[in-house]
Amino acid sequence: MYLLGVTGGIAAYKAAELARLFVRDEKEVQVVMTPGATRFITPLTFQTITGRPALVDQFWVSEGEKVRHIDLAGAAEVIVVAPATANTLGKMAAGIADNLLTTVYLAARCPVVLVPSMNEQMYLHPAVQENLARLRKHGCQIMEPASGELACGVSGKGRMPEPQQIAAFVRAVLTGKDYQGVRALVTAGPTREPLDPVRFISNRSTGLMGYAVARALVERGAEVILVSGPTALPCPAGAEPVVVETAEQMYTAVVERFEECDLVIKAAAVADYRPAVAAEQKLKKEFSRTMLELQPNPDILEELGRRKGERILVGFAMETEQAEVHAREKLQRKNLDLIVLNDLTVPGAGFASLTNQVCIINREGQAENLPMMPKELLAHRILDRVRPLLSAHSGGA
Ligand code: CTP
């Protein structure tokens, strides 16, 4: 049984559609509402969709039931709380059980998916962020809110993702630990190539895609090393962080650890060139015009392609024109098993975006276009395609 928790946020109306999607997937759905949620949507709506009364009362016990929250917790295959308000997240993080939903949550040992939804300022408040970090540590899967228009009239991060996306996220979470026994190395973020102690050459990568891949791998049971250039993101809990700055440092870090890995996913945006000389002192503006001499960085992935052996190698390609042609060429030249193509001309795809739209090309040359989706969901879709390749090799579980 899927237990859908609905809390008192304006997005509660979207939970009805989510319940409908679960029912359409032939799941039994039990809705548990907080008292606040009933101010936004009625239990009758959920009862009509799921065929079961939506439960609110913590102390009422029906015929045949022993202890309601324990029965519910035991029967739940997954708990999905959507929308999850700051209030409910805070209570869950602190272990407070003052309504049926928070009580069931504490008693349950099944996977828990939380979908925070609130005003951006509230979402970004350190109290909420600390609660989310704590809930992650407790094993909850948190689905990042989307950006867009919020009920309070402003635009920002905090919107509940669309029910379709939540349903897909839940499916991905329930896929299980299919990467257990796999040692994976992921690279993420940009590199920085110093000009002098103050300045550097870099690119627009934020690391979101690579971090999402690392997090998805941890969720699916892999041992993960995350080699990352400078980003503002926290290393996903459970992954081993290796922080680097330049392409050369990334090269050394990756090559050192490559031998012990079954799988390498290279999402980093590595600078192809670095300044030929990095000045020891800050460069002065003494010239009216000057030239910058650049020299090529090592191509990390190409080197891994040469040493590949039985390992699975996945690369990314960022293109602005003739995307597929260039991606296919990179797949061949770097001896990859899969290449994930980002076409930077597509709105909502690529750097700094929370969503991405990609095309995945395999060794046989087959190309699969995926729809636009949140990066964390895309990470799971990529892993779905990689998993069968691992089984064909000795590295897989
Ligand atoms: N890559 C790498 N080392 C480099 C450059 C790129 O390992 N010095 C990896 C990236 O992590 C990515 C893939 O190669 O997985 C493709 O990166 P991309 O920048 O699209 O391609 P390049 O090989 O740099 O080609 P170009 O800049 O000509 O498009």
Boltz pocket constraint, residues with backbone or C-beta under 6 A from the ligand:
constraints:
  - pocket:
      binder: B
      contacts: [[A, 247], [A, 266], [A, 267], [A, 268], [A, 269], [A, 270], [A, 271], [A, 272], [A, 297], [A, 298], [A, 299], [A, 300], [A, 301], [A, 302], [A, 314], [A, 315], [A, 316], [A, 317], [A, 318], [A, 319], [A, 330]]
      max_distance: 6.0
